[in-house]
Amino acid sequence: MKKISALIAILFIGSSGYSQQMQPVYKASLDSLKIFIDPSKKETILNRLVKAYPGDNFDQYRAALIDNFVIAKNSAKALFYFNQIEETARVMYVGSVATGLMAYDLKAAETLIRQELANPTNVKEDRLFLLNLYSQLMDKKGDYHKAFAAIKECYEQAPRKSVGLTAQYYYLMSKTGRYQEAFPELEKAASTGLVDDNFKAELKNAYAKVNPGKDANAYLTDLSNQFEEKYSTEIAAKMIAEQAPEFKVEDVNGREVSLSDFKGKTIVLDFWATWCGPCKKSLPAMQMMVNKYVNDPNVNFLFIHTWETVPDPKSDAVNYLLTHNLDLPLYMDVKNPETKKNPAVSSFGVKGIPAKFIIDGNGKIRFKTSGLVWPNEAAVKELSAMVEMARKM
């Protein structure tokens, strides 16, 4: 709770940077929307601004308000304000809104996804994305035939059939009773580790259907053991030993930390930004990691916001974590006004985010990863293995 209190407090502190940039006359009111307050208060502020400045675009602030209403489990308000966003911009927000609704209101989530599937402004990529969402929703509702029909259209039209998409396709194929055809692909997907408990349960069920009379529990245990042995070997092969740069970043209270402050501890650096979709999608898994090691003083996490695109990146980052119920140790890597570079991320030579570095107690980079690992369970498994190997160095 201390970290959350610190994040809330920082939203009330004015930012002295970027003061020379032109700002709208209602900038103070927009800033107040970033404060984590009752959604109804935000609603009043936003409606007042929309009425006063009807020609301006407030979609990003509507999106923030929608997130607040989803967290408050007010589906009607969330859908109401979603429908006020320009049709051509909705696809940018529908994923997070629909996923949030799916956690507590499947009917509202279905209303939203069906509506957006009928949106005439969607291009092919948008439709495939929405079909995937609809498939997830039908899976949650237990309507596996509709779920498979949606993922089948998505899978057949996708220009690139990712491991995750392929796994979901055969998982739902098995759910519709096509065990013989799905089983070999389910087994293949399980060998990658990119599966969750529901997938493993379906793999076990498919094995029993395809191999009547055989011990499905023994099969799954043996497959898991084979995977663990192979997995450990593959992770160990990725280990490196590069000296980490003596980076410096500030936490939300302005306290500066550097590499030397973590001597003897294993640290995980996660470079991210609020504009980065894969970064944001990876944060729930990172929250799982933080929770896993919360009582271990020898493992520390630094979530370093970088490559900012807004005048007040600190408030932007703080607001995102608060409105998405994320309690993560936040640090800022703000652009140097002279060099125009973000010093910490530049010192690590990062080319794209999200980028993660696992550093041992001697200041050596032992692992570095980039991009999104999905699902969350796979990301946690990979990072946990890396942390455990790094802390033994």
VONU-716516 format. One line per field, with one value per residue (C-alpha): residue in three letters; x, y, z; residue number from 0. Coordinates in Angstrom, 2 decimals. Each point is the difference from the previous one (the first is absolute). Layout:
// VONU-716516
resn <- c(ALA; ...)
u <- c(X; ...)
v <- c(Y; ...)
w <- c(Z; ...)
resi <- c(NUM; ...)
END
This chain:
// VONU-716516
resn <- c(MET; LYS; LYS; ILE; SER; ALA; LEU; ILE; ALA; ILE; LEU; PHE; ILE; GLY; SER; SER; GLY; TYR; SER; GLN; GLN; MET; GLN; PRO; VAL; TYR; LYS; ALA; SER; LEU; ASP; SER; LEU; LYS; ILE; PHE; ILE; ASP; PRO; SER; LYS; LYS; GLU; THR; ILE; LEU; ASN; ARG; LEU; VAL; LYS; ALA; TYR; PRO; GLY; ASP; ASN; PHE; ASP; GLN; TYR; ARG; ALA; ALA; LEU; ILE; ASP; ASN; PHE; VAL; ILE; ALA; LYS; ASN; SER; ALA; LYS; ALA; LEU; PHE; TYR; PHE; ASN; GLN; ILE; GLU; GLU; THR; ALA; ARG; VAL; MET; TYR; VAL; GLY; SER; VAL; ALA; THR; GLY; LEU; MET; ALA; TYR; ASP; LEU; LYS; ALA; ALA; GLU; THR; LEU; ILE; ARG; GLN; GLU; LEU; ALA; ASN; PRO; THR; ASN; VAL; LYS; GLU; ASP; ARG; LEU; PHE; LEU; LEU; ASN; LEU; TYR; SER; GLN; LEU; MET; ASP; LYS; LYS; GLY; ASP; TYR; HIS; LYS; ALA; PHE; ALA; ALA; ILE; LYS; GLU; CYS; TYR; GLU; GLN; ALA; PRO; ARG; LYS; SER; VAL; GLY; LEU; THR; ALA; GLN; TYR; TYR; TYR; LEU; MET; SER; LYS; THR; GLY; ARG; TYR; GLN; GLU; ALA; PHE; PRO; GLU; LEU; GLU; LYS; ALA; ALA; SER; THR; GLY; LEU; VAL; ASP; ASP; ASN; PHE; LYS; ALA; GLU; LEU; LYS; ASN; ALA; TYR; ALA; LYS; VAL; ASN; PRO; GLY; LYS; ASP; ALA; ASN; ALA; TYR; LEU; THR; ASP; LEU; SER; ASN; GLN; PHE; GLU; GLU; LYS; TYR; SER; THR; GLU; ILE; ALA; ALA; LYS; MET; ILE; ALA; GLU; GLN; ALA; PRO; GLU; PHE; LYS; VAL; GLU; ASP; VAL; ASN; GLY; ARG; GLU; VAL; SER; LEU; SER; ASP; PHE; LYS; GLY; LYS; THR; ILE; VAL; LEU; ASP; PHE; TRP; ALA; THR; TRP; CYS; GLY; PRO; CYS; LYS; LYS; SER; LEU; PRO; ALA; MET; GLN; MET; MET; VAL; ASN; LYS; TYR; VAL; ASN; ASP; PRO; ASN; VAL; ASN; PHE; LEU; PHE; ILE; HIS; THR; TRP; GLU; THR; VAL; PRO; ASP; PRO; LYS; SER; ASP; ALA; VAL; ASN; TYR; LEU; LEU; THR; HIS; ASN; LEU; ASP; LEU; PRO; LEU; TYR; MET; ASP; VAL; LYS; ASN; PRO; GLU; THR; LYS; LYS; ASN; PRO; ALA; VAL; SER; SER; PHE; GLY; VAL; LYS; GLY; ILE; PRO; ALA; LYS; PHE; ILE; ILE; ASP; GLY; ASN; GLY; LYS; ILE; ARG; PHE; LYS; THR; SER; GLY; LEU; VAL; TRP; PRO; ASN; GLU; ALA; ALA; VAL; LYS; GLU; LEU; SER; ALA; MET; VAL; GLU; MET; ALA; ARG; LYS; MET)
u <- c(0.00; 2.95; 0.86; -3.61; -0.16; 3.20; -1.38; -3.21; 1.93; 2.26; -2.98; -0.56; 3.56; 0.43; 2.50; 2.65; 1.16; -1.13; -1.37; 0.76; -2.41; -3.31; -2.87; -3.79; -1.66; -1.73; 3.29; -0.59; -3.36; 1.54; 2.71; -2.70; -1.32; 3.27; -0.64; -1.38; -3.38; -3.59; -0.96; -3.10; 2.21; 2.09; -3.22; -1.16; 3.32; 0.12; -3.59; 0.60; 3.06; -1.76; -2.86; 2.34; 2.31; -2.17; 2.57; 2.79; 0.75; -0.22; 0.08; 3.09; -1.63; -3.23; 2.11; 1.49; -3.50; -1.23; 2.81; -1.11; -3.60; 1.11; 2.00; -3.08; -2.02; -2.34; -0.50; -2.76; 2.17; 3.01; -1.98; -1.64; 3.32; 1.58; -2.69; 0.97; 3.49; 0.41; -0.75; 3.40; 1.77; -1.98; 2.15; 2.87; -2.00; -2.41; 2.49; 0.67; -3.66; -1.34; 2.59; -0.92; -3.71; 0.60; 1.24; -3.45; -2.65; 0.02; -3.26; 1.42; 3.21; -2.01; -2.03; 3.19; 1.83; -3.03; -0.50; 3.62; -0.03; -2.77; 1.97; 0.32; 3.28; 1.88; 2.75; 0.89; 2.53; -2.58; -2.54; 2.48; 0.85; -3.68; -0.69; 2.74; -1.63; -3.41; 1.48; 1.46; -3.39; -1.89; 2.60; -0.69; -3.74; 0.51; -1.37; 2.90; -1.56; -0.38; 3.45; 1.53; -1.88; 1.44; 3.56; -0.22; -0.80; 2.76; 2.53; -0.75; 0.27; 2.95; 3.07; 2.23; -1.10; 1.72; 0.62; -2.68; -2.61; 0.74; -0.26; -3.37; -1.27; 0.73; -1.08; -3.46; -0.05; 0.46; -2.71; -2.44; 0.81; 2.55; 2.55; 1.79; 0.84; 0.82; 2.07; 3.37; -0.11; -1.02; 2.99; 2.26; -1.29; 0.45; 3.64; 0.59; -1.25; -2.34; -3.09; -2.10; -1.75; -3.17; 2.05; 1.74; -3.36; -1.23; 3.22; -0.56; -3.63; 0.99; 2.66; -2.60; -2.38; 2.66; 1.59; -2.82; 1.17; 3.34; 1.00; -0.52; 1.48; 3.22; 0.17; -0.31; 2.56; 2.48; -0.55; 0.50; 3.24; 1.33; -0.90; 1.59; 3.29; 0.02; -1.15; 2.75; 2.62; -1.35; -0.15; 3.53; 1.24; -1.26; 2.09; 2.62; 2.50; 0.10; 0.85; -3.10; 0.39; -0.09; -3.48; -1.90; -3.78; -2.40; -2.95; -3.34; 1.14; 3.11; 2.42; 2.88; 1.27; 2.82; 1.48; 2.29; -3.03; -0.93; 3.36; -0.51; -3.58; -1.56; -1.91; -2.47; -0.21; -3.09; 0.18; -3.53; -2.28; -3.71; -0.25; 1.48; -2.71; 2.24; 1.51; -3.40; -1.16; 3.06; -0.59; -2.57; 2.58; 2.59; -2.42; -0.12; 3.81; 0.07; -2.56; 2.02; 3.16; -1.66; 1.47; 3.46; 2.27; 2.68; -2.09; -0.97; -2.04; 0.34; -2.73; 1.69; -2.27; 1.92; -0.30; -2.84; -2.32; -1.94; 0.99; -0.52; 1.18; 0.04; -3.70; -0.75; 1.80; -1.35; -3.56; 0.30; 1.18; -2.67; -2.89; 1.05; 0.42; 3.75; 2.24; 3.46; 3.21; 0.02; 3.11; 0.41; 2.58; -0.85; 1.49; 3.07; -0.97; 3.51; 0.74; -3.68; 0.65; -1.33; 3.27; -0.76; -1.56; 2.73; 2.75; -1.41; -0.12; -3.70; -1.48; -3.60; -2.28; -1.09; 3.59; 0.97; 3.39; 0.77; 3.12; 1.78; 1.41; 3.37; -1.43; 0.13; -2.82; -0.91; -3.07; -1.62; -3.30; -2.16; -3.57; -3.07; -0.12; -3.56; -1.97; 0.82; 0.84; 2.69; 1.52; 0.10; 1.54; 2.73; 0.91; -0.10; 2.46; 2.29; -0.19; 0.79; 2.97; 1.31; -0.16; 2.27; 2.83)
v <- c(0.00; 2.39; -0.07; 0.71; 2.92; 1.40; -0.28; 1.80; 2.73; 0.66; 0.84; 3.12; 1.27; 2.38; -0.82; 2.63; -1.59; 0.84; 3.36; 1.66; -2.19; 1.46; -1.32; 0.40; 2.53; -2.85; -1.85; 0.20; -1.73; -2.74; -0.51; -0.44; -2.97; -1.78; 0.03; -3.30; 1.26; -1.18; -0.59; 2.15; 3.02; -0.71; -0.35; 3.47; 1.58; -1.71; 0.86; 3.63; 0.15; -1.73; 2.47; 3.01; -1.17; -2.08; 0.10; -1.62; -3.71; -1.48; -3.70; -0.88; 1.50; -1.87; -3.16; 0.73; 0.62; -3.26; -1.89; 1.52; -1.06; -3.53; -0.20; 1.29; -2.74; 2.54; -1.61; 2.38; 3.08; -1.71; -0.87; 3.43; 1.83; -2.58; 0.77; 3.67; -0.78; 0.50; -3.22; -0.02; 0.22; -2.59; -2.96; 1.54; -0.34; -2.90; -2.69; 1.35; 0.93; -3.38; -1.89; 2.01; -0.62; -3.73; -0.22; 0.77; 0.64; -2.37; 1.41; 3.53; -1.31; -1.84; 3.12; 1.98; -2.55; -0.74; 3.72; 0.52; -3.00; 1.82; 3.27; 0.91; 1.85; -3.18; -1.25; -3.70; 0.12; 1.59; -2.70; -2.80; 1.60; 0.27; -3.59; -1.13; 2.01; -1.48; -3.49; 0.63; 1.24; -3.03; -2.26; 1.65; -0.47; -3.68; 0.32; -1.83; -0.35; 3.77; 0.47; -2.39; 1.52; 3.42; -1.18; -2.11; 3.06; 1.91; -2.83; -0.62; 3.67; 0.96; 0.93; -1.46; -2.93; 0.65; -2.72; 1.48; 0.22; -3.56; -1.31; 1.72; -1.36; -3.63; 0.42; 1.08; -2.65; -2.57; 1.68; -0.67; -3.71; -0.30; -1.66; -2.17; 2.94; 2.43; -2.20; 0.03; 3.80; 0.33; -2.10; 2.10; 3.23; -1.37; -0.73; 3.75; 0.87; 2.68; -1.55; 0.52; -2.41; -0.09; -1.06; -2.73; -1.29; -0.22; -1.72; -2.59; -0.42; -0.38; -2.58; -2.05; 0.13; -0.98; -2.63; -1.71; -2.11; 1.81; 2.08; 3.65; 1.26; -1.96; 1.30; 3.63; -0.45; -1.59; 2.73; 2.68; -1.60; -0.17; 3.61; 1.18; -1.70; 1.43; 3.40; 0.32; -0.87; 2.56; 2.78; -0.76; 0.28; 3.60; 1.06; 2.69; 1.89; 3.66; 2.81; 2.14; 3.76; 2.21; 1.25; 2.60; 0.37; 1.71; -1.50; 1.85; 1.97; 1.27; -2.31; -0.95; -3.57; -1.58; -3.43; 0.23; 0.39; -3.62; -1.64; -3.58; -0.09; -1.42; 2.70; -0.09; 3.11; 0.42; 2.90; 0.93; 2.88; 0.76; 0.32; -3.48; -2.67; -3.05; 1.74; 0.51; -3.51; -1.42; 1.89; -2.40; -2.78; 2.29; 0.68; -3.76; 0.01; 2.84; -1.81; -3.22; 1.66; 2.59; -1.54; -0.59; 3.00; -1.34; 0.37; 3.54; 1.27; 3.35; 0.93; 2.78; 2.23; 1.34; 1.46; 2.25; 1.64; 2.30; 3.20; -1.54; -3.64; -0.54; 0.76; -1.97; -3.10; 0.30; 0.39; -3.06; -2.22; 1.28; -0.32; -3.54; -1.17; -0.55; 0.40; 0.10; 1.80; 2.86; 1.89; 2.74; 0.23; 3.45; 1.46; 2.20; 3.42; 0.50; -3.40; -0.76; -3.54; -2.01; -0.78; -3.31; -1.79; 1.38; -1.32; -3.52; 0.36; -0.83; 0.02; -0.85; -0.37; -1.79; -0.89; -1.89; -0.53; -2.43; 1.13; -2.04; 1.21; 0.72; 2.42; -2.41; -0.21; -3.68; 0.11; 2.54; -0.38; 2.14; -0.16; -1.63; -3.55; -1.33; -1.32; 1.47; -3.39; -0.54; 3.42; -0.65; -3.42; 1.37; 2.94; -2.10; -2.45; 2.87; 1.62; -3.28; -0.69; 3.58; 0.01; -3.05; 1.87)
w <- c(0.00; 0.56; -3.70; -0.97; 2.44; -1.44; -3.52; 0.95; 1.79; -2.96; -2.19; 2.08; -0.52; -2.90; -2.73; -0.76; -3.26; -3.53; 1.17; -3.32; -1.97; -1.14; 2.08; -0.38; 2.27; 1.81; 0.74; 3.77; -0.38; -2.12; 2.62; 2.63; -2.00; 0.71; 3.73; 1.23; 1.21; -0.19; -3.66; 0.41; 0.76; -3.08; -1.96; 1.08; -0.97; -3.38; -0.90; 0.90; -2.27; -2.89; 0.21; 0.20; -2.80; -2.37; -2.81; 2.00; 0.25; 3.49; -0.97; 2.02; 3.11; -0.72; -0.16; 3.43; 1.40; -1.56; 1.74; 3.31; -0.54; -0.92; 3.23; 1.85; -1.78; -1.53; -3.41; -1.14; 0.47; -1.56; -3.14; -0.11; -0.14; -2.28; -2.57; 0.12; -1.30; -3.74; -1.90; -1.70; 3.37; 1.95; -1.03; 1.99; 3.22; -0.52; 1.06; 3.48; 0.56; -1.15; 2.05; 3.08; -0.51; -0.50; 3.58; 1.42; -2.69; -2.97; -1.37; -0.21; -1.53; -2.65; -0.77; -0.51; -2.15; -2.21; -0.52; -1.03; -2.31; -1.87; -0.09; -3.72; 0.55; 0.95; -2.31; -0.27; 2.84; 2.29; -0.77; 0.70; 3.33; 0.90; -1.05; 2.37; 2.80; -0.82; 0.05; 3.47; 1.19; -1.34; 1.59; 3.36; -0.55; -0.79; -3.54; -1.64; -3.44; -0.35; 1.50; -2.51; -2.94; 0.87; 0.54; -3.19; -2.10; 1.74; -0.39; -3.67; -0.96; 2.23; -2.06; 2.73; 2.13; 3.33; 2.57; 2.26; -2.75; -1.14; 3.57; 0.49; -3.33; 0.85; 3.63; -1.14; -2.73; 2.75; 2.07; -2.86; 0.12; -2.83; 2.29; -2.56; -2.23; 2.81; 2.32; -1.86; -0.22; 3.64; 1.00; -2.21; 1.54; 3.51; -0.77; -0.53; 3.48; -1.38; 1.58; 3.10; 2.35; -2.11; -3.01; 2.00; 1.20; -3.60; -1.10; 2.73; -1.10; -3.67; 0.90; 1.89; -2.95; -2.53; 2.27; 1.90; 2.92; 0.35; 3.03; -0.99; 3.29; -0.55; -3.58; 1.09; 2.80; -2.39; -2.61; 2.66; 1.20; -3.54; -0.55; 3.26; -0.83; -3.51; 1.22; 2.62; -2.57; -2.46; 2.61; 1.22; -3.59; -0.09; 3.01; -0.62; 2.15; -1.07; 2.37; 0.57; -0.49; 3.10; -0.86; 2.03; 0.24; 2.41; 1.81; 0.12; 3.05; -1.77; 1.83; -2.30; -0.11; -1.96; -0.64; 3.04; 2.30; -0.74; 0.64; 1.16; -1.25; -3.16; -1.86; -2.87; -2.18; -2.19; -2.47; -1.07; -1.05; 0.17; -3.80; -0.53; -0.40; 0.60; 3.04; 1.57; -0.85; 1.78; 3.26; 1.55; -0.29; 1.56; 2.85; 0.52; 0.16; 2.53; 2.14; -0.19; 1.35; 2.25; 3.17; -1.47; 0.76; -2.33; -3.16; -1.07; -2.94; -1.77; -2.48; -1.95; -2.08; -2.99; -3.51; 1.16; -2.53; 2.35; 1.84; 3.46; -0.22; 3.75; 0.45; -3.15; 1.29; 3.53; -1.24; -2.24; 2.87; 2.37; -2.41; -0.92; 3.60; -0.38; 3.03; -1.60; 1.08; -2.52; -1.11; -2.59; -2.78; -1.32; -3.17; 0.45; -1.42; -1.43; -1.54; -0.76; 1.21; 2.93; 1.81; 1.73; -2.96; -2.27; 2.29; -0.44; -3.79; -0.15; -3.51; 0.86; 3.01; 2.09; 0.87; 3.14; 1.61; 2.84; 1.86; 2.66; 3.31; -1.57; -2.54; -2.93; -2.54; -0.03; -2.25; -2.30; -1.80; -2.24; -1.20; 1.49; 1.36; 0.13; 1.84; 3.41; 1.47; -2.64; 0.68; 3.74; -0.52; -2.27; 2.21; 3.17; -1.52; -1.00; 3.44; 1.75; -2.24; 0.33; 3.80; 0.14; -1.72)
resi <- c(0; 1; 2; 3; 4; 5; 6; 7; 8; 9; 10; 11; 12; 13; 14; 15; 16; 17; 18; 19; 20; 21; 22; 23; 24; 25; 26; 27; 28; 29; 30; 31; 32; 33; 34; 35; 36; 37; 38; 39; 40; 41; 42; 43; 44; 45; 46; 47; 48; 49; 50; 51; 52; 53; 54; 55; 56; 57; 58; 59; 60; 61; 62; 63; 64; 65; 66; 67; 68; 69; 70; 71; 72; 73; 74; 75; 76; 77; 78; 79; 80; 81; 82; 83; 84; 85; 86; 87; 88; 89; 90; 91; 92; 93; 94; 95; 96; 97; 98; 99; 100; 101; 102; 103; 104; 105; 106; 107; 108; 109; 110; 111; 112; 113; 114; 115; 116; 117; 118; 119; 120; 121; 122; 123; 124; 125; 126; 127; 128; 129; 130; 131; 132; 133; 134; 135; 136; 137; 138; 139; 140; 141; 142; 143; 144; 145; 146; 147; 148; 149; 150; 151; 152; 153; 154; 155; 156; 157; 158; 159; 160; 161; 162; 163; 164; 165; 166; 167; 168; 169; 170; 171; 172; 173; 174; 175; 176; 177; 178; 179; 180; 181; 182; 183; 184; 185; 186; 187; 188; 189; 190; 191; 192; 193; 194; 195; 196; 197; 198; 199; 200; 201; 202; 203; 204; 205; 206; 207; 208; 209; 210; 211; 212; 213; 214; 215; 216; 217; 218; 219; 220; 221; 222; 223; 224; 225; 226; 227; 228; 229; 230; 231; 232; 233; 234; 235; 236; 237; 238; 239; 240; 241; 242; 243; 244; 245; 246; 247; 248; 249; 250; 251; 252; 253; 254; 255; 256; 257; 258; 259; 260; 261; 262; 263; 264; 265; 266; 267; 268; 269; 270; 271; 272; 273; 274; 275; 276; 277; 278; 279; 280; 281; 282; 283; 284; 285; 286; 287; 288; 289; 290; 291; 292; 293; 294; 295; 296; 297; 298; 299; 300; 301; 302; 303; 304; 305; 306; 307; 308; 309; 310; 311; 312; 313; 314; 315; 316; 317; 318; 319; 320; 321; 322; 323; 324; 325; 326; 327; 328; 329; 330; 331; 332; 333; 334; 335; 336; 337; 338; 339; 340; 341; 342; 343; 344; 345; 346; 347; 348; 349; 350; 351; 352; 353; 354; 355; 356; 357; 358; 359; 360; 361; 362; 363; 364; 365; 366; 367; 368; 369; 370; 371; 372; 373; 374; 375; 376; 377; 378; 379; 380; 381; 382; 383; 384; 385; 386; 387; 388; 389; 390; 391; 392)
END
